[in-house]
Amino acid sequence: MLVRIATRESPLAVQQAMLVANALQKAHSNVECQLVKMKTQGDILLDQSLSKIGGKGLFLKELEQALMNDKADIAVHSMKDVPARFHDALEISCVLKREDDRDVFISSKYQSFYTLPKGATIGTSSCRRKGQILALRPELKVMSLRGNVGTRLKKLENDEVDAIILAAAGLKRIGLDDKINHYFSHQEMLPAIAQGAIGVQNRIGDAKINALLSPINDEVTQILIGAERAFLMGFGGDCSTPIAANCTMHGDDIILQAGYFMEDGMAQLYSVKEGEAGIIIELAFETAISMSKERALYCSR
């Protein structure tokens, strides 16, 4: 059986699609996979801020269209790029086991985020990261830096910035984790919602594809990022809103850490909740609504 996999054409996206393909072929001896590589608007419009041109959902549109036009059977996404709401004829019924969800510091000149000199430039396209960077080190300068992993590393090598912040998962998946100087703890920098998770999207009601995906779905990851995405939905934000949520499992309980970060680093809202898997999604949604109201009160002062 041939499974056509829609993917962005960047090296990291292709590697993530290959992880799904390999998992499918390991689970099913009769499956053959074919990558359908494409460039999305998010890959093309690199000279503009994502928050101003439609958010990270721009990385999905062309892949979703391929599913709707039956040019692909599944699409593979970084779950941190997937908006709370997407095409209502599609679903994400499968996620692979989560990779390292932390953010990392990379620099060829400075060993640590904390040894960067005053006025040093640090590159990131994330307003979530920007707010947390400036909360920790308000004397630094944060520059907008877009492009795939290779492009950002090249800009670092060309001294366009002194350091960059990336996701550990992506670097590990393409074998570049030797570039990492420092792993941020969740207390230092709370990662993006669903960071480190790969999701597989398909048409709702496609029983044959759902049967193929079922054996490779990681239920623990699905529960954890489901709660994180419930926070995203409850907040009424998208992938470009400066919020973060991260869930970890401890026995039968799940701990949710969530936060909102002003881009200038001047204010941050945090919440830590704990609950069983059966209630954590509702708890995350309620936490988001409460934090959103608190943010609105702060901004109205």
Phi, psi and omega in degrees: 000128180271129175244117180269124187248112177282133180210152168295160187266003178293154181304320180292315180298317179296318178298321179293321177295324179292327176298320177292315180300315180296321179295319179296317182288332175289324182279335184225115183291341184260011183262134171241136184247144178228125179277133175250097187273139179209159179257131180261168177300326178295332178279333185273316185274074185270352183265008181230152178291136180302322182296339182264347185239011174126000176078183185289351174300343177294344178277356184250331195308308183294324179292319178295323179295324177297322176294314183294330181267009180058035173263355176210155179263327177218160174231142182250130183230150161288121186296336178291345178266355186270121179297163179300324179239135177223191187307128188286356175263001183239160179217158171247098185260359184216135171227142176280165178302135186293140173272179177312125185264005186278158169273154181226155178257134179227131177203143177269350183248334185232133186287331187220151173305327185275353175257002174299133179287161177303134179086358179296150182261136179230130188260134174197150176262000187263123176290332176298312179294319181303313181299321181283325176300310184287338174290323180279320184221078184297345182275357178275163175249126180258124181250141177291130183219111181245172182118170179286178185302314181299319179297318181291320178296324179295319178295327176293316179298328181275009177063028174287335173219162179274336182200163175223158175244127179227174175274135180300322186303313182297316180296320180293322183291332179252016172071030180245022181290350175289349178280345188285128175269323188207134173265124177284134172287165178295334178287329178281313183213109180286126186288169179295154176302127179066018179299137179091355183254140176254128180247148178245122183255142178209175180287136178299135177086004178279087187298322182295315179291319178300323178293324178290323184281331186309315182291340183260359179285133177262109188294323180296312178300319180299318179294314185294312182285338174298319178290319179298319180287335173294324175296317179301315181292318180294328180286340182076023181256186174228191184291349179259359176283137184285064178235162178213151174208138180218132180246141174228146183259132179229097185066235178270354184256153176240132177257125179254122170252131182221154180201157172235138187229120173295138185297335179276000178078004186280340181212141177219141176244131181235152174211140175233123180234156179223137179191167178284163184304326183292339183240354190293328179294314177297320179296319179295318180297315180295322178298318180296316180298316179297316181292325179297319177294320179294320177299316181297320178296318180297316184289339180274352181288000000 
